[in-house]
Amino acid sequence: MHLQAFDESLANLQVDLTAPIVVSTPAETRQRLNGLDSLIRETLPLVQKGFTGVSPGQMVQQAKRIDQNLAAAAKAQGTGLLRILALIKTAEESLEGAVRKAVPAAPAGTPENGAQPGGAPTGNAQIVVKAGGSSTPLAPGAPVLFPERTSLSSFATAGERVQALQLINVGSAQATVTTVAVQGPDARDFIVSPGCDNATLAAGSTQEATAASACFVSVEVRAARYSRPLKASLLITGSGIGSLPPVPLALTEADLTLGSLLASSGSGQLTYRFGVRNVGPDPAERTEVDAKVTATTGSLRLVSSLPEGCTYGSGTGILACALGTLPAHAQTTLTVVFQAPKAGIRVTNQAAVQSLDFDPTPRNDLKTIVTALK
């Protein structure tokens, strides 16, 4: 019961942390983290009382590890959503490890192993992979994608491009995962946690993960930025898992271009038109135009923007406009109108376009224009 509540709370928290628009406030997210902490504290003693073979000292040690990871997740709340998700996944891995230690392996030939006493297994195991808190498994051959940035105002730092993966047994027989490793020319550019090593997954027969039918592993990219695509795949080995093909690992790639930046003025106002295009091959998620717009004298005031939603700091001169997801091979126009403090000044606009995705040609993301107001 407590394990089920833990899984449900974790699933809700994953939605909060990975949705394109964060649906909870920092206070609500912290409250949910505290709720997870309480569930873990309640679960571990129950597991200890219900099964033998685990010392109180081992359970206390596991509880401390989980508490430390949850505390780190709460403290890191402003450093990037994917990093928080990875920390929480590590906490869940600790809980799963405690449960596996506490639950003795069922004897061979029992119904829990998918077999009848004295007979051969009655079903087959089947492993599916879910990525990034998704509710549906990856399709065969579909890659695990790693966004370039976790926030739009700064480049990612090493360790922030992380994907949390669930390996779920949806078959009718038990399976054992021996290792989860990265192979390929760029295997050294990825780090894989040992969360699924030597994990026994009970028969699940459903895509919904349970404490017994799933294990969790995080994969992160070593460096902050790459000027080339990475070629690697995730290889899952074990017994009873059938023929599981390698899972490709790839940086999402969207070649954004700031194709035009035009300015016009009149009646004390200055109008900019930004032409943005996504050459592809992937959609550009959370596309944003950022610009520093400053006058030689006085401060500008933002009058309007189309699409709406731009923000401007008159003290800093920073303009930020969120454009949402721009499909591959699509283009859009952003129009921004400023009120100038007076005539006879020069206004400089240093603009850039970016998204959550790897951009193979960042040099065409930038443009600068200087306008003299008469």
HULIN-V920009 format. One record per backbone hydrogen bond with DSSP energy under -0.5 kcal/mol. NH is the residue of the N-H (numbers start at 1). CO is the residue of the C=O. E is the energy in kcal/mol with one decimal. If there is no record, write none. Layout:
BEGIN
NH,CO,E ; NH,CO,E
END
This chain:
BEGIN
5,1,-2.1 ; 6,2,-2.5 ; 7,3,-2.4 ; 8,4,-2.4 ; 9,5,-2.5 ; 10,6,-2.5 ; 11,7,-2.3 ; 12,8,-2.2 ; 13,9,-2.2 ; 14,10,-2.4 ; 15,11,-1.7 ; 16,12,-1.9 ; 17,13,-2.1 ; 18,14,-1.8 ; 19,15,-1.7 ; 22,20,-0.5 ; 29,25,-2.5 ; 30,26,-2.5 ; 31,27,-2.1 ; 32,28,-2.1 ; 33,29,-2.2 ; 34,30,-2.3 ; 35,31,-2.0 ; 36,32,-2.2 ; 37,33,-2.2 ; 38,34,-2.1 ; 39,35,-2.3 ; 40,36,-2.4 ; 41,37,-2.2 ; 42,38,-2.0 ; 43,39,-2.3 ; 44,40,-2.3 ; 45,41,-0.8 ; 46,42,-1.0 ; 47,43,-2.4 ; 48,44,-2.4 ; 49,45,-2.4 ; 50,46,-1.9 ; 51,47,-1.1 ; 59,55,-1.8 ; 60,56,-2.6 ; 61,57,-2.1 ; 62,58,-2.2 ; 63,59,-2.5 ; 64,60,-2.4 ; 65,61,-2.0 ; 66,62,-2.3 ; 67,63,-2.7 ; 68,64,-2.4 ; 69,65,-2.0 ; 70,66,-2.5 ; 71,67,-2.5 ; 72,68,-2.2 ; 73,69,-2.2 ; 74,70,-2.4 ; 75,71,-2.4 ; 76,72,-2.0 ; 77,74,-1.1 ; 79,76,-2.4 ; 84,80,-1.7 ; 85,81,-2.3 ; 86,82,-2.2 ; 87,83,-2.1 ; 88,84,-2.4 ; 89,85,-2.4 ; 90,86,-2.2 ; 91,87,-1.9 ; 92,88,-2.3 ; 93,89,-2.6 ; 94,90,-1.8 ; 95,91,-1.8 ; 96,92,-3.1 ; 97,93,-2.5 ; 98,94,-2.0 ; 99,95,-2.5 ; 100,96,-2.6 ; 101,97,-2.0 ; 102,98,-1.9 ; 103,99,-2.3 ; 104,102,-0.7 ; 110,107,-1.3 ; 113,110,-1.5 ; 114,111,-1.9 ; 115,110,-1.4 ; 116,120,-0.8 ; 119,116,-2.7 ; 122,114,-4.7 ; 123,114,-0.6 ; 127,241,-0.6 ; 128,168,-2.5 ; 130,166,-2.3 ; 132,164,-2.1 ; 133,164,-0.5 ; 134,131,-1.6 ; 138,129,-3.2 ; 142,139,-2.4 ; 144,248,-2.9 ; 145,143,-0.6 ; 146,250,-1.9 ; 147,145,-0.6 ; 148,356,-2.2 ; 149,356,-1.2 ; 154,151,-0.5 ; 159,221,-1.1 ; 160,157,-2.0 ; 162,160,-1.5 ; 163,219,-2.8 ; 165,163,-0.5 ; 165,217,-3.3 ; 166,130,-2.5 ; 167,215,-2.6 ; 168,128,-2.6 ; 168,166,-0.6 ; 169,213,-2.8 ; 170,126,-3.1 ; 170,168,-0.8 ; 171,126,-0.6 ; 172,124,-2.3 ; 173,124,-0.6 ; 174,113,-0.7 ; 175,201,-2.5 ; 176,239,-2.6 ; 177,199,-3.1 ; 178,176,-0.6 ; 178,237,-2.5 ; 179,237,-1.0 ; 181,235,-2.3 ; 183,233,-2.8 ; 186,231,-2.5 ; 187,184,-1.7 ; 189,186,-1.7 ; 190,187,-1.7 ; 191,220,-2.5 ; 193,218,-2.5 ; 197,194,-1.3 ; 198,178,-1.2 ; 199,177,-1.6 ; 199,196,-1.5 ; 201,175,-3.3 ; 201,199,-0.6 ; 202,200,-0.6 ; 202,212,-2.8 ; 203,112,-0.6 ; 204,171,-0.9 ; 205,171,-1.0 ; 209,207,-0.6 ; 214,210,-1.1 ; 215,167,-1.9 ; 217,165,-2.3 ; 219,163,-2.6 ; 220,191,-2.3 ; 221,161,-2.1 ; 222,189,-2.8 ; 232,230,-0.6 ; 232,249,-0.8 ; 233,183,-2.4 ; 234,247,-3.5 ; 235,181,-3.6 ; 235,233,-0.5 ; 236,234,-0.6 ; 237,179,-2.3 ; 237,235,-0.6 ; 239,176,-1.8 ; 244,242,-1.1 ; 245,243,-0.7 ; 247,234,-2.7 ; 248,246,-0.6 ; 249,232,-2.5 ; 250,144,-2.4 ; 252,146,-1.0 ; 254,358,-2.5 ; 255,280,-2.1 ; 256,254,-1.3 ; 257,277,-2.5 ; 258,364,-2.5 ; 259,257,-1.3 ; 259,275,-1.3 ; 260,275,-1.1 ; 262,273,-2.2 ; 264,271,-2.1 ; 266,269,-2.1 ; 269,266,-1.8 ; 270,338,-2.5 ; 271,264,-3.4 ; 272,336,-3.1 ; 273,262,-2.4 ; 274,334,-3.2 ; 275,260,-2.6 ; 275,273,-0.5 ; 276,274,-0.6 ; 276,332,-2.7 ; 277,257,-2.2 ; 278,330,-2.8 ; 279,255,-3.1 ; 279,277,-0.6 ; 282,253,-2.5 ; 284,326,-2.7 ; 285,283,-0.9 ; 287,284,-0.7 ; 287,324,-3.2 ; 288,354,-3.0 ; 289,321,-2.5 ; 290,288,-0.6 ; 290,352,-2.7 ; 291,319,-2.3 ; 292,350,-2.2 ; 293,291,-0.6 ; 293,317,-2.8 ; 294,292,-0.6 ; 294,348,-2.1 ; 296,346,-2.0 ; 301,339,-1.7 ; 303,337,-3.0 ; 304,337,-1.3 ; 306,335,-2.6 ; 311,320,-2.4 ; 313,318,-1.7 ; 314,312,-0.7 ; 317,313,-3.5 ; 318,313,-0.5 ; 319,291,-3.5 ; 319,317,-0.5 ; 320,311,-2.4 ; 321,289,-2.4 ; 323,287,-3.3 ; 324,287,-0.8 ; 326,284,-2.4 ; 327,325,-0.6 ; 329,278,-2.1 ; 330,327,-1.7 ; 332,276,-2.8 ; 334,274,-2.6 ; 335,306,-2.6 ; 336,272,-2.5 ; 337,304,-2.7 ; 338,270,-3.0 ; 339,301,-3.1 ; 340,268,-2.8 ; 340,338,-0.6 ; 344,373,-2.0 ; 347,371,-2.9 ; 348,294,-2.8 ; 349,369,-2.9 ; 350,292,-2.1 ; 350,348,-0.5 ; 351,349,-0.7 ; 351,367,-3.1 ; 352,290,-2.8 ; 353,365,-1.4 ; 354,288,-2.3 ; 356,285,-2.5 ; 358,252,-2.6 ; 360,358,-0.6 ; 364,361,-1.2 ; 365,362,-1.8 ; 366,363,-0.8 ; 367,351,-2.1 ; 369,349,-2.2 ; 371,347,-2.8 ; 373,345,-3.1 ; 373,371,-0.6
END
